[in-house]
Amino acid sequence: MMYGKRVKYCVTYKTAEKSFDIYKQKMLHNFRIPVLNENLEGADIIEIRKLNVFLVFKLDCIRIFDSFTLKQIGE
């Protein structure tokens, strides 16, 4: 089995066969938690890996969150 870059596709093959099969990931099993319980429609987000933060841009404010704890650092 060979997996793609983001583990969304898998290629399987057998030795001495001319064909191979490609499978697509059916489900994503990871846990997600809400960071904010408000409507963020139209908002944008940018991740800054060097600082381990991500910024959420809404119409009138910019919020800064820690990437590890997911807590708001500033606004």
PQR file with spaces between the fields and no chain letter, atoms N, CA, C, O and H, PARSE charges and radii, in Angstrom:
ATOM       1  N    MET     1       0.833   -1.182    0.000 -0.4000 1.5000
ATOM       2  CA   MET     1       0.000    0.000    0.000 -0.0000 2.0000
ATOM       3  C    MET     1       0.873    1.238    0.000  0.5500 1.7000
ATOM       4  O    MET     1       1.887    1.300    0.695 -0.5500 1.4000
ATOM       5  N    MET     2       0.474    2.213   -0.777 -0.4000 1.5000
ATOM       6  CA   MET     2       1.153    3.505   -0.776 -0.0000 2.0000
ATOM       7  C    MET     2       0.098    4.562   -0.499  0.5500 1.7000
ATOM       8  O    MET     2      -0.966    4.565   -1.119 -0.5500 1.4000
ATOM       9  H    MET     2      -0.350    2.163   -1.342  0.4000 1.0000
ATOM      10  N    TYR     3       0.392    5.456    0.432 -0.4000 1.5000
ATOM      11  CA   TYR     3      -0.534    6.518    0.783 -0.0000 2.0000
ATOM      12  C    TYR     3      -0.082    7.827    0.169  0.5500 1.7000
ATOM      13  O    TYR     3       1.113    8.071    0.002 -0.5500 1.4000
ATOM      14  H    TYR     3       1.255    5.454    0.936  0.4000 1.0000
ATOM      15  N    GLY     4      -1.062    8.675   -0.168 -0.4000 1.5000
ATOM      16  CA   GLY     4      -0.765    9.990   -0.711 -0.0000 2.0000
ATOM      17  C    GLY     4      -0.255   10.932    0.363  0.5500 1.7000
ATOM      18  O    GLY     4      -0.125   10.554    1.527 -0.5500 1.4000
ATOM      19  H    GLY     4      -2.032    8.477   -0.032  0.4000 1.0000
ATOM      20  N    LYS     5       0.035   12.176   -0.045 -0.4000 1.5000
ATOM      21  CA   LYS     5       0.619   13.164    0.846 -0.0000 2.0000
ATOM      22  C    LYS     5      -0.228   13.420    2.084  0.5500 1.7000
ATOM      23  O    LYS     5       0.295   13.480    3.197 -0.5500 1.4000
ATOM      24  H    LYS     5      -0.071   12.482   -0.991  0.4000 1.0000
ATOM      25  N    ARG     6      -1.496   13.567    1.897 -0.4000 1.5000
ATOM      26  CA   ARG     6      -2.379   13.895    3.021 -0.0000 2.0000
ATOM      27  C    ARG     6      -3.227   12.700    3.447  0.5500 1.7000
ATOM      28  O    ARG     6      -4.250   12.875    4.109 -0.5500 1.4000
ATOM      29  H    ARG     6      -1.921   13.519    0.993  0.4000 1.0000
ATOM      30  N    VAL     7      -2.820   11.504    3.080 -0.4000 1.5000
ATOM      31  CA   VAL     7      -3.465   10.244    3.436 -0.0000 2.0000
ATOM      32  C    VAL     7      -4.942   10.244    3.038  0.5500 1.7000
ATOM      33  O    VAL     7      -5.782    9.716    3.766 -0.5500 1.4000
ATOM      34  H    VAL     7      -1.989   11.362    2.542  0.4000 1.0000
ATOM      35  N    LYS     8      -5.260   10.838    1.880 -0.4000 1.5000
ATOM      36  CA   LYS     8      -6.622   10.813    1.374 -0.0000 2.0000
ATOM      37  C    LYS     8      -6.811    9.701    0.355  0.5500 1.7000
ATOM      38  O    LYS     8      -7.925    9.223    0.142 -0.5500 1.4000
ATOM      39  H    LYS     8      -4.578   11.268    1.288  0.4000 1.0000
ATOM      40  N    TYR     9      -5.714    9.294   -0.274 -0.4000 1.5000
ATOM      41  CA   TYR     9      -5.791    8.256   -1.298 -0.0000 2.0000
ATOM      42  C    TYR     9      -4.809    7.145   -0.974  0.5500 1.7000
ATOM      43  O    TYR     9      -3.767    7.374   -0.359 -0.5500 1.4000
ATOM      44  H    TYR     9      -4.809    9.682   -0.102  0.4000 1.0000
ATOM      45  N    CYS    10      -5.154    5.951   -1.393 -0.4000 1.5000
ATOM      46  CA   CYS    10      -4.294    4.793   -1.177 -0.0000 2.0000
ATOM      47  C    CYS    10      -4.206    4.016   -2.488  0.5500 1.7000
ATOM      48  O    CYS    10      -5.221    3.791   -3.148 -0.5500 1.4000
ATOM      49  H    CYS    10      -6.000    5.765   -1.892  0.4000 1.0000
ATOM      50  N    VAL    11      -3.014    3.613   -2.861 -0.4000 1.5000
ATOM      51  CA   VAL    11      -2.804    2.812   -4.062 -0.0000 2.0000
ATOM      52  C    VAL    11      -2.351    1.430   -3.622  0.5500 1.7000
ATOM      53  O    VAL    11      -1.389    1.302   -2.864 -0.5500 1.4000
ATOM      54  H    VAL    11      -2.189    3.796   -2.325  0.4000 1.0000
ATOM      55  N    THR    12      -3.039    0.394   -4.092 -0.4000 1.5000
ATOM      56  CA   THR    12      -2.647   -0.974   -3.768 -0.0000 2.0000
ATOM      57  C    THR    12      -2.250   -1.690   -5.058  0.5500 1.7000
ATOM      58  O    THR    12      -2.826   -1.453   -6.120 -0.5500 1.4000
ATOM      59  H    THR    12      -3.821    0.498   -4.707  0.4000 1.0000
ATOM      60  N    TYR    13      -1.277   -2.551   -4.945 -0.4000 1.5000
ATOM      61  CA   TYR    13      -0.835   -3.312   -6.107 -0.0000 2.0000
ATOM      62  C    TYR    13      -0.226   -4.629   -5.636  0.5500 1.7000
ATOM      63  O    TYR    13       0.160   -4.769   -4.476 -0.5500 1.4000
ATOM      64  H    TYR    13      -0.810   -2.744   -4.083  0.4000 1.0000
ATOM      65  N    LYS    14      -0.146   -5.586   -6.551 -0.4000 1.5000
ATOM      66  CA   LYS    14       0.471   -6.877   -6.270 -0.0000 2.0000
ATOM      67  C    LYS    14       1.638   -7.063   -7.228  0.5500 1.7000
ATOM      68  O    LYS    14       1.606   -6.591   -8.364 -0.5500 1.4000
ATOM      69  H    LYS    14      -0.459   -5.472   -7.494  0.4000 1.0000
ATOM      70  N    THR    15       2.639   -7.737   -6.766 -0.4000 1.5000
ATOM      71  CA   THR    15       3.813   -7.985   -7.586 -0.0000 2.0000
ATOM      72  C    THR    15       3.427   -8.815   -8.813  0.5500 1.7000
ATOM      73  O    THR    15       2.637   -9.753   -8.704 -0.5500 1.4000
ATOM      74  H    THR    15       2.665   -8.120   -5.843  0.4000 1.0000
ATOM      75  N    ALA    16       3.970   -8.478   -9.955 -0.4000 1.5000
ATOM      76  CA   ALA    16       3.783   -9.168  -11.235 -0.0000 2.0000
ATOM      77  C    ALA    16       2.392   -8.976  -11.819  0.5500 1.7000
ATOM      78  O    ALA    16       2.014   -9.722  -12.723 -0.5500 1.4000
ATOM      79  H    ALA    16       4.611   -7.716  -10.043  0.4000 1.0000
ATOM      80  N    GLU    17       1.614   -8.008  -11.344 -0.4000 1.5000
ATOM      81  CA   GLU    17       0.334   -7.684  -11.966 -0.0000 2.0000
ATOM      82  C    GLU    17       0.453   -6.364  -12.704  0.5500 1.7000
ATOM      83  O    GLU    17       1.211   -5.485  -12.292 -0.5500 1.4000
ATOM      84  H    GLU    17       1.921   -7.402  -10.610  0.4000 1.0000
ATOM      85  N    LYS    18      -0.286   -6.221  -13.784 -0.4000 1.5000
ATOM      86  CA   LYS    18      -0.182   -5.038  -14.621 -0.0000 2.0000
ATOM      87  C    LYS    18      -1.078   -3.896  -14.162  0.5500 1.7000
ATOM      88  O    LYS    18      -0.892   -2.765  -14.612 -0.5500 1.4000
ATOM      89  H    LYS    18      -0.901   -6.935  -14.119  0.4000 1.0000
ATOM      90  N    SER    19      -2.027   -4.148  -13.297 -0.4000 1.5000
ATOM      91  CA   SER    19      -2.954   -3.103  -12.882 -0.0000 2.0000
ATOM      92  C    SER    19      -2.814   -2.813  -11.381  0.5500 1.7000
ATOM      93  O    SER    19      -2.193   -3.570  -10.634 -0.5500 1.4000
ATOM      94  H    SER    19      -2.177   -5.067  -12.932  0.4000 1.0000
ATOM      95  N    PHE    20      -3.401   -1.713  -10.978 -0.4000 1.5000
ATOM      96  CA   PHE    20      -3.415   -1.371   -9.562 -0.0000 2.0000
ATOM      97  C    PHE    20      -4.748   -0.698   -9.239  0.5500 1.7000
ATOM      98  O    PHE    20      -5.451   -0.242  -10.141 -0.5500 1.4000
ATOM      99  H    PHE    20      -3.906   -1.098  -11.584  0.4000 1.0000
ATOM     100  N    ASP    21      -5.092   -0.638   -7.970 -0.4000 1.5000
ATOM     101  CA   ASP    21      -6.349   -0.047   -7.521 -0.0000 2.0000
ATOM     102  C    ASP    21      -6.064    1.221   -6.724  0.5500 1.7000
ATOM     103  O    ASP    21      -5.072    1.303   -5.999 -0.5500 1.4000
ATOM     104  H    ASP    21      -4.522   -1.008   -7.237  0.4000 1.0000
ATOM     105  N    ILE    22      -6.940    2.198   -6.867 -0.4000 1.5000
ATOM     106  CA   ILE    22      -6.844    3.439   -6.100 -0.0000 2.0000
ATOM     107  C    ILE    22      -8.101    3.555   -5.249  0.5500 1.7000
ATOM     108  O    ILE    22      -9.219    3.433   -5.751 -0.5500 1.4000
ATOM     109  H    ILE    22      -7.745    2.131   -7.456  0.4000 1.0000
ATOM     110  N    TYR    23      -7.906    3.789   -3.970 -0.4000 1.5000
ATOM     111  CA   TYR    23      -9.013    3.939   -3.048 -0.0000 2.0000
ATOM     112  C    TYR    23      -8.998    5.347   -2.473  0.5500 1.7000
ATOM     113  O    TYR    23      -7.941    5.937   -2.249 -0.5500 1.4000
ATOM     114  H    TYR    23      -6.998    3.888   -3.563  0.4000 1.0000
ATOM     115  N    LYS    24     -10.202    5.873   -2.237 -0.4000 1.5000
ATOM     116  CA   LYS    24     -10.334    7.178   -1.609 -0.0000 2.0000
ATOM     117  C    LYS    24     -10.803    6.967   -0.168  0.5500 1.7000
ATOM     118  O    LYS    24     -11.574    6.052    0.119 -0.5500 1.4000
ATOM     119  H    LYS    24     -11.061    5.394   -2.419  0.4000 1.0000
ATOM     120  N    GLN    25     -10.330    7.817    0.716 -0.4000 1.5000
ATOM     121  CA   GLN    25     -10.693    7.715    2.121 -0.0000 2.0000
ATOM     122  C    GLN    25     -12.193    7.925    2.293  0.5500 1.7000
ATOM     123  O    GLN    25     -12.743    8.909    1.799 -0.5500 1.4000
ATOM     124  H    GLN    25      -9.703    8.560    0.483  0.4000 1.0000
ATOM     125  N    LYS    26     -12.857    7.004    2.992 -0.4000 1.5000
ATOM     126  CA   LYS    26     -14.298    7.080    3.148 -0.0000 2.0000
ATOM     127  C    LYS    26     -14.696    7.980    4.309  0.5500 1.7000
ATOM     128  O    LYS    26     -15.623    8.781    4.187 -0.5500 1.4000
ATOM     129  H    LYS    26     -12.411    6.205    3.393  0.4000 1.0000
ATOM     130  N    MET    27     -14.002    7.850    5.431 -0.4000 1.5000
ATOM     131  CA   MET    27     -14.316    8.628    6.619 -0.0000 2.0000
ATOM     132  C    MET    27     -13.038    9.170    7.236  0.5500 1.7000
ATOM     133  O    MET    27     -11.960    8.597    7.082 -0.5500 1.4000
ATOM     134  H    MET    27     -13.249    7.199    5.530  0.4000 1.0000
ATOM     135  N    LEU    28     -13.179   10.273    7.930 -0.4000 1.5000
ATOM     136  CA   LEU    28     -12.057   10.868    8.634 -0.0000 2.0000
ATOM     137  C    LEU    28     -12.330   10.737   10.122  0.5500 1.7000
ATOM     138  O    LEU    28     -13.284   11.324   10.632 -0.5500 1.4000
ATOM     139  H    LEU    28     -14.054   10.739    8.055  0.4000 1.0000
ATOM     140  N    HIS    29     -11.514    9.983   10.811 -0.4000 1.5000
ATOM     141  CA   HIS    29     -11.715    9.724   12.229 -0.0000 2.0000
ATOM     142  C    HIS    29     -10.768   10.574   13.058  0.5500 1.7000
ATOM     143  O    HIS    29      -9.705   10.109   13.471 -0.5500 1.4000
ATOM     144  H    HIS    29     -10.739    9.506   10.397  0.4000 1.0000
ATOM     145  N    ASN    30     -11.151   11.808   13.297 -0.4000 1.5000
ATOM     146  CA   ASN    30     -10.393   12.632   14.219 -0.0000 2.0000
ATOM     147  C    ASN    30     -11.376   13.426   15.058  0.5500 1.7000
ATOM     148  O    ASN    30     -12.491   13.716   14.623 -0.5500 1.4000
ATOM     149  H    ASN    30     -12.014   12.185   12.961  0.4000 1.0000
ATOM     150  N    PHE    31     -10.959   13.769   16.245 -0.4000 1.5000
ATOM     151  CA   PHE    31     -11.834   14.462   17.168 -0.0000 2.0000
ATOM     152  C    PHE    31     -11.713   15.966   16.955  0.5500 1.7000
ATOM     153  O    PHE    31     -10.611   16.494   16.808 -0.5500 1.4000
ATOM     154  H    PHE    31     -10.053   13.534   16.598  0.4000 1.0000
ATOM     155  N    ARG    32     -12.832   16.635   16.940 -0.4000 1.5000
ATOM     156  CA   ARG    32     -12.853   18.083   16.750 -0.0000 2.0000
ATOM     157  C    ARG    32     -13.652   18.706   17.881  0.5500 1.7000
ATOM     158  O    ARG    32     -14.678   18.176   18.309 -0.5500 1.4000
ATOM     159  H    ARG    32     -13.727   16.206   17.059  0.4000 1.0000
ATOM     160  N    ILE    33     -13.165   19.829   18.347 -0.4000 1.5000
ATOM     161  CA   ILE    33     -13.864   20.549   19.397 -0.0000 2.0000
ATOM     162  C    ILE    33     -14.117   21.975   18.929  0.5500 1.7000
ATOM     163  O    ILE    33     -13.294   22.532   18.204 -0.5500 1.4000
ATOM     164  H    ILE    33     -12.332   20.259   17.999  0.4000 1.0000
ATOM     165  N    PRO    34     -15.225   22.574   19.320 -0.5600 1.5000
ATOM     166  CA   PRO    34     -15.475   23.957   18.915  0.2800 2.0000
ATOM     167  C    PRO    34     -14.577   24.915   19.692  0.5500 1.7000
ATOM     168  O    PRO    34     -14.429   24.788   20.908 -0.5500 1.4000
ATOM     169  N    VAL    35     -13.982   25.869   18.988 -0.4000 1.5000
ATOM     170  CA   VAL    35     -13.150   26.881   19.625 -0.0000 2.0000
ATOM     171  C    VAL    35     -14.012   28.084   19.985  0.5500 1.7000
ATOM     172  O    VAL    35     -13.848   28.670   21.055 -0.5500 1.4000
ATOM     173  H    VAL    35     -14.102   25.972   18.001  0.4000 1.0000
ATOM     174  N    LEU    36     -14.924   28.452   19.101 -0.4000 1.5000
ATOM     175  CA   LEU    36     -15.866   29.549   19.332 -0.0000 2.0000
ATOM     176  C    LEU    36     -17.278   29.062   19.074  0.5500 1.7000
ATOM     177  O    LEU    36     -17.504   28.252   18.174 -0.5500 1.4000
ATOM     178  H    LEU    36     -15.057   27.976   18.231  0.4000 1.0000
ATOM     179  N    ASN    37     -18.218   29.543   19.846 -0.4000 1.5000
ATOM     180  CA   ASN    37     -19.617   29.167   19.650 -0.0000 2.0000
ATOM     181  C    ASN    37     -20.407   30.294   19.014  0.5500 1.7000
ATOM     182  O    ASN    37     -21.570   30.505   19.358 -0.5500 1.4000
ATOM     183  H    ASN    37     -18.035   30.201   20.576  0.4000 1.0000
ATOM     184  N    GLU    38     -19.793   31.021   18.092 -0.4000 1.5000
ATOM     185  CA   GLU    38     -20.485   32.103   17.423 -0.0000 2.0000
ATOM     186  C    GLU    38     -20.404   31.903   15.916  0.5500 1.7000
ATOM     187  O    GLU    38     -19.608   31.104   15.423 -0.5500 1.4000
ATOM     188  H    GLU    38     -18.848   30.850   17.813  0.4000 1.0000
ATOM     189  N    ASN    39     -21.231   32.636   15.202 -0.4000 1.5000
ATOM     190  CA   ASN    39     -21.289   32.529   13.751 -0.0000 2.0000
ATOM     191  C    ASN    39     -20.059   33.202   13.143  0.5500 1.7000
ATOM     192  O    ASN    39     -19.858   34.402   13.328 -0.5500 1.4000
ATOM     193  H    ASN    39     -21.877   33.285   15.603  0.4000 1.0000
ATOM     194  N    LEU    40     -19.237   32.444   12.423 -0.4000 1.5000
ATOM     195  CA   LEU    40     -18.042   32.976   11.782 -0.0000 2.0000
ATOM     196  C    LEU    40     -18.186   33.000   10.259  0.5500 1.7000
ATOM     197  O    LEU    40     -17.200   32.880    9.531 -0.5500 1.4000
ATOM     198  H    LEU    40     -19.400   31.469   12.273  0.4000 1.0000
ATOM     199  N    GLU    41     -19.408   33.154    9.794 -0.4000 1.5000
ATOM     200  CA   GLU    41     -19.641   33.210    8.352 -0.0000 2.0000
ATOM     201  C    GLU    41     -18.956   34.439    7.764  0.5500 1.7000
ATOM     202  O    GLU    41     -19.156   35.555    8.243 -0.5500 1.4000
ATOM     203  H    GLU    41     -20.209   33.252   10.385  0.4000 1.0000
ATOM     204  N    GLY    42     -18.158   34.237    6.739 -0.4000 1.5000
ATOM     205  CA   GLY    42     -17.430   35.322    6.099 -0.0000 2.0000
ATOM     206  C    GLY    42     -16.092   35.627    6.744  0.5500 1.7000
ATOM     207  O    GLY    42     -15.391   36.539    6.306 -0.5500 1.4000
ATOM     208  H    GLY    42     -17.995   33.331    6.350  0.4000 1.0000
ATOM     209  N    ALA    43     -15.725   34.883    7.774 -0.4000 1.5000
ATOM     210  CA   ALA    43     -14.438   35.100    8.448 -0.0000 2.0000
ATOM     211  C    ALA    43     -13.326   34.353    7.716  0.5500 1.7000
ATOM     212  O    ALA    43     -13.580   33.379    7.008 -0.5500 1.4000
ATOM     213  H    ALA    43     -16.294   34.142    8.130  0.4000 1.0000
ATOM     214  N    ASP    44     -12.107   34.816    7.895 -0.4000 1.5000
ATOM     215  CA   ASP    44     -10.928   34.162    7.324 -0.0000 2.0000
ATOM     216  C    ASP    44      -9.991   33.764    8.447  0.5500 1.7000
ATOM     217  O    ASP    44     -10.074   34.291    9.556 -0.5500 1.4000
ATOM     218  H    ASP    44     -11.901   35.607    8.470  0.4000 1.0000
ATOM     219  N    ILE    45      -9.096   32.827    8.150 -0.4000 1.5000
ATOM     220  CA   ILE    45      -8.149   32.360    9.155 -0.0000 2.0000
ATOM     221  C    ILE    45      -6.764   32.221    8.516  0.5500 1.7000
ATOM     222  O    ILE    45      -6.633   31.823    7.358 -0.5500 1.4000
ATOM     223  H    ILE    45      -9.028   32.399    7.248  0.4000 1.0000
ATOM     224  N    ILE    46      -5.751   32.554    9.289 -0.4000 1.5000
ATOM     225  CA   ILE    46      -4.357   32.399    8.862 -0.0000 2.0000
ATOM     226  C    ILE    46      -3.595   31.759   10.002  0.5500 1.7000
ATOM     227  O    ILE    46      -3.715   32.179   11.153 -0.5500 1.4000
ATOM     228  H    ILE    46      -5.857   32.877   10.230  0.4000 1.0000
ATOM     229  N    GLU    47      -2.805   30.734    9.679 -0.4000 1.5000
ATOM     230  CA   GLU    47      -1.972   30.073   10.684 -0.0000 2.0000
ATOM     231  C    GLU    47      -0.537   30.583   10.555  0.5500 1.7000
ATOM     232  O    GLU    47       0.006   30.656    9.453 -0.5500 1.4000
ATOM     233  H    GLU    47      -2.707   30.393    8.744  0.4000 1.0000
ATOM     234  N    ILE    48       0.068   30.933   11.684 -0.4000 1.5000
ATOM     235  CA   ILE    48       1.467   31.341   11.723 -0.0000 2.0000
ATOM     236  C    ILE    48       2.206   30.277   12.522  0.5500 1.7000
ATOM     237  O    ILE    48       2.190   30.300   13.752 -0.5500 1.4000
ATOM     238  H    ILE    48      -0.373   30.874   12.580  0.4000 1.0000
ATOM     239  N    ARG    49       2.853   29.344   11.826 -0.4000 1.5000
ATOM     240  CA   ARG    49       3.474   28.187   12.476 -0.0000 2.0000
ATOM     241  C    ARG    49       4.670   28.560   13.337  0.5500 1.7000
ATOM     242  O    ARG    49       4.908   27.923   14.363 -0.5500 1.4000
ATOM     243  H    ARG    49       2.865   29.325   10.827  0.4000 1.0000
ATOM     244  N    LYS    50       5.423   29.571   12.947 -0.4000 1.5000
ATOM     245  CA   LYS    50       6.599   29.959   13.728 -0.0000 2.0000
ATOM     246  C    LYS    50       6.216   30.446   15.121  0.5500 1.7000
ATOM     247  O    LYS    50       6.967   30.255   16.077 -0.5500 1.4000
ATOM     248  H    LYS    50       5.229   30.089   12.113  0.4000 1.0000
ATOM     249  N    LEU    51       5.058   31.070   15.236 -0.4000 1.5000
ATOM     250  CA   LEU    51       4.590   31.581   16.523 -0.0000 2.0000
ATOM     251  C    LEU    51       3.607   30.638   17.212  0.5500 1.7000
ATOM     252  O    LEU    51       3.191   30.891   18.343 -0.5500 1.4000
ATOM     253  H    LEU    51       4.448   31.226   14.459  0.4000 1.0000
ATOM     254  N    ASN    52       3.235   29.549   16.531 -0.4000 1.5000
ATOM     255  CA   ASN    52       2.259   28.585   17.035 -0.0000 2.0000
ATOM     256  C    ASN    52       0.927   29.248   17.385  0.5500 1.7000
ATOM     257  O    ASN    52       0.350   28.990   18.442 -0.5500 1.4000
ATOM     258  H    ASN    52       3.573   29.344   15.613  0.4000 1.0000
ATOM     259  N    VAL    53       0.453   30.100   16.489 -0.4000 1.5000
ATOM     260  CA   VAL    53      -0.830   30.766   16.669 -0.0000 2.0000
ATOM     261  C    VAL    53      -1.600   30.731   15.353  0.5500 1.7000
ATOM     262  O    VAL    53      -1.031   30.481   14.290 -0.5500 1.4000
ATOM     263  H    VAL    53       0.922   30.309   15.631  0.4000 1.0000
ATOM     264  N    PHE    54      -2.905   30.985   15.446 -0.4000 1.5000
ATOM     265  CA   PHE    54      -3.695   31.225   14.243 -0.0000 2.0000
ATOM     266  C    PHE    54      -4.581   32.439   14.495  0.5500 1.7000
ATOM     267  O    PHE    54      -5.041   32.682   15.611 -0.5500 1.4000
ATOM     268  H    PHE    54      -3.366   31.187   16.310  0.4000 1.0000
ATOM     269  N    LEU    55      -4.803   33.186   13.431 -0.4000 1.5000
ATOM     270  CA   LEU    55      -5.560   34.431   13.504 -0.0000 2.0000
ATOM     271  C    LEU    55      -6.905   34.240   12.818  0.5500 1.7000
ATOM     272  O    LEU    55      -6.980   33.680   11.724 -0.5500 1.4000
ATOM     273  H    LEU    55      -4.430   32.989   12.525  0.4000 1.0000
ATOM     274  N    VAL    56      -7.962   34.706   13.463 -0.4000 1.5000
ATOM     275  CA   VAL    56      -9.302   34.663   12.895 -0.0000 2.0000
ATOM     276  C    VAL    56      -9.720   36.094   12.593  0.5500 1.7000
ATOM     277  O    VAL    56      -9.817   36.924   13.497 -0.5500 1.4000
ATOM     278  H    VAL    56      -7.901   35.161   14.351  0.4000 1.0000
ATOM     279  N    PHE    57      -9.967   36.382   11.320 -0.4000 1.5000
ATOM     280  CA   PHE    57     -10.351   37.718   10.875 -0.0000 2.0000
ATOM     281  C    PHE    57     -11.851   37.761   10.652  0.5500 1.7000
ATOM     282  O    PHE    57     -12.385   36.995    9.850 -0.5500 1.4000
ATOM     283  H    PHE    57      -9.888   35.708   10.585  0.4000 1.0000
ATOM     284  N    LYS    58     -12.527   38.644   11.352 -0.4000 1.5000
ATOM     285  CA   LYS    58     -13.933   38.901   11.096 -0.0000 2.0000
ATOM     286  C    LYS    58     -14.062   40.363   10.704  0.5500 1.7000
ATOM     287  O    LYS    58     -13.052   41.066   10.672 -0.5500 1.4000
ATOM     288  H    LYS    58     -12.093   39.266   12.003  0.4000 1.0000
ATOM     289  N    LEU    59     -15.227   40.839   10.413 -0.4000 1.5000
ATOM     290  CA   LEU    59     -15.413   42.184    9.881 -0.0000 2.0000
ATOM     291  C    LEU    59     -14.678   43.270   10.668  0.5500 1.7000
ATOM     292  O    LEU    59     -13.954   44.074   10.081 -0.5500 1.4000
ATOM     293  H    LEU    59     -16.047   40.267   10.439  0.4000 1.0000
ATOM     294  N    ASP    60     -14.856   43.300   11.966 -0.4000 1.5000
ATOM     295  CA   ASP    60     -14.321   44.410   12.750 -0.0000 2.0000
ATOM     296  C    ASP    60     -13.261   44.008   13.767  0.5500 1.7000
ATOM     297  O    ASP    60     -12.796   44.867   14.516 -0.5500 1.4000
ATOM     298  H    ASP    60     -15.444   42.647   12.443  0.4000 1.0000
ATOM     299  N    CYS    61     -12.861   42.754   13.827 -0.4000 1.5000
ATOM     300  CA   CYS    61     -11.869   42.361   14.835 -0.0000 2.0000
ATOM     301  C    CYS    61     -10.977   41.227   14.322  0.5500 1.7000
ATOM     302  O    CYS    61     -11.334   40.495   13.399 -0.5500 1.4000
ATOM     303  H    CYS    61     -13.238   42.056   13.218  0.4000 1.0000
ATOM     304  N    ILE    62      -9.820   41.111   14.944 -0.4000 1.5000
ATOM     305  CA   ILE    62      -8.872   40.034   14.677 -0.0000 2.0000
ATOM     306  C    ILE    62      -8.615   39.339   16.003  0.5500 1.7000
ATOM     307  O    ILE    62      -8.220   39.981   16.976 -0.5500 1.4000
ATOM     308  H    ILE    62      -9.530   41.706   15.694  0.4000 1.0000
ATOM     309  N    ARG    63      -8.832   38.056   16.049 -0.4000 1.5000
ATOM     310  CA   ARG    63      -8.609   37.283   17.276 -0.0000 2.0000
ATOM     311  C    ARG    63      -7.405   36.382   17.095  0.5500 1.7000
ATOM     312  O    ARG    63      -7.197   35.809   16.026 -0.5500 1.4000
ATOM     313  H    ARG    63      -9.153   37.534   15.258  0.4000 1.0000
ATOM     314  N    ILE    64      -6.613   36.262   18.150 -0.4000 1.5000
ATOM     315  CA   ILE    64      -5.402   35.447   18.118 -0.0000 2.0000
ATOM     316  C    ILE    64      -5.607   34.262   19.061  0.5500 1.7000
ATOM     317  O    ILE    64      -5.989   34.438   20.218 -0.5500 1.4000
ATOM     318  H    ILE    64      -6.781   36.728   19.019  0.4000 1.0000
ATOM     319  N    PHE    65      -5.348   33.034   18.549 -0.4000 1.5000
ATOM     320  CA   PHE    65      -5.516   31.816   19.326 -0.0000 2.0000
ATOM     321  C    PHE    65      -4.215   31.033   19.357  0.5500 1.7000
ATOM     322  O    PHE    65      -3.455   31.035   18.388 -0.5500 1.4000
ATOM     323  H    PHE    65      -5.038   32.891   17.609  0.4000 1.0000
ATOM     324  N    ASP    66      -3.962   30.363   20.474 -0.4000 1.5000
ATOM     325  CA   ASP    66      -2.814   29.468   20.598 -0.0000 2.0000
ATOM     326  C    ASP    66      -3.136   28.171   19.861  0.5500 1.7000
ATOM     327  O    ASP    66      -4.227   27.626   20.028 -0.5500 1.4000
ATOM     328  H    ASP    66      -4.579   30.361   21.261  0.4000 1.0000
ATOM     329  N    SER    67      -2.207   27.671   19.051 -0.4000 1.5000
ATOM     330  CA   SER    67      -2.447   26.470   18.251 -0.0000 2.0000
ATOM     331  C    SER    67      -2.521   25.202   19.092  0.5500 1.7000
ATOM     332  O    SER    67      -3.180   24.242   18.690 -0.5500 1.4000
ATOM     333  H    SER    67      -1.321   28.114   18.916  0.4000 1.0000
ATOM     334  N    PHE    68      -1.863   25.174   20.246 -0.4000 1.5000
ATOM     335  CA   PHE    68      -1.834   23.963   21.061 -0.0000 2.0000
ATOM     336  C    PHE    68      -3.002   23.895   22.039  0.5500 1.7000
ATOM     337  O    PHE    68      -3.640   22.850   22.163 -0.5500 1.4000
ATOM     338  H    PHE    68      -1.328   25.954   20.572  0.4000 1.0000
ATOM     339  N    THR    69      -3.288   24.981   22.729 -0.4000 1.5000
ATOM     340  CA   THR    69      -4.353   24.975   23.728 -0.0000 2.0000
ATOM     341  C    THR    69      -5.684   25.418   23.176  0.5500 1.7000
ATOM     342  O    THR    69      -6.714   25.207   23.817 -0.5500 1.4000
ATOM     343  H    THR    69      -2.770   25.830   22.629  0.4000 1.0000
ATOM     344  N    LEU    70      -5.695   26.038   21.986 -0.4000 1.5000
ATOM     345  CA   LEU    70      -6.891   26.565   21.327 -0.0000 2.0000
ATOM     346  C    LEU    70      -7.587   27.642   22.144  0.5500 1.7000
ATOM     347  O    LEU    70      -8.780   27.882   21.957 -0.5500 1.4000
ATOM     348  H    LEU    70      -4.858   26.210   21.466  0.4000 1.0000
ATOM     349  N    LYS    71      -6.865   28.291   23.043 -0.4000 1.5000
ATOM     350  CA   LYS    71      -7.423   29.375   23.841 -0.0000 2.0000
ATOM     351  C    LYS    71      -7.084   30.705   23.199  0.5500 1.7000
ATOM     352  O    LYS    71      -6.040   30.859   22.564 -0.5500 1.4000
ATOM     353  H    LYS    71      -5.896   28.096   23.195  0.4000 1.0000
ATOM     354  N    GLN    72      -7.990   31.675   23.375 -0.4000 1.5000
ATOM     355  CA   GLN    72      -7.790   32.992   22.800 -0.0000 2.0000
ATOM     356  C    GLN    72      -6.706   33.731   23.585  0.5500 1.7000
ATOM     357  O    GLN    72      -6.769   33.826   24.811 -0.5500 1.4000
ATOM     358  H    GLN    72      -8.838   31.550   23.891  0.4000 1.0000
ATOM     359  N    ILE    73      -5.723   34.247   22.871 -0.4000 1.5000
ATOM     360  CA   ILE    73      -4.614   34.976   23.490 -0.0000 2.0000
ATOM     361  C    ILE    73      -4.913   36.468   23.491  0.5500 1.7000
ATOM     362  O    ILE    73      -4.676   37.154   24.485 -0.5500 1.4000
ATOM     363  H    ILE    73      -5.672   34.170   21.875  0.4000 1.0000
ATOM     364  N    GLY    74      -5.429   36.964   22.387 -0.4000 1.5000
ATOM     365  CA   GLY    74      -5.681   38.404   22.281 -0.0000 2.0000
ATOM     366  C    GLY    74      -6.738   38.700   21.247  0.5500 1.7000
ATOM     367  O    GLY    74      -7.221   37.815   20.541 -0.5500 1.4000
ATOM     368  H    GLY    74      -5.622   36.406   21.580  0.4000 1.0000
ATOM     369  N    GLU    75      -7.090   39.997   21.175 -0.4000 1.5000
ATOM     370  CA   GLU    75      -8.091   40.442   20.208 -0.0000 2.0000
ATOM     371  C    GLU    75      -7.680   41.778   19.639  0.5500 1.7000
ATOM     372  O    GLU    75      -8.387   42.336   18.800 -0.5500 1.4000
ATOM     373  H    GLU    75      -6.697   40.716   21.749  0.4000 1.0000
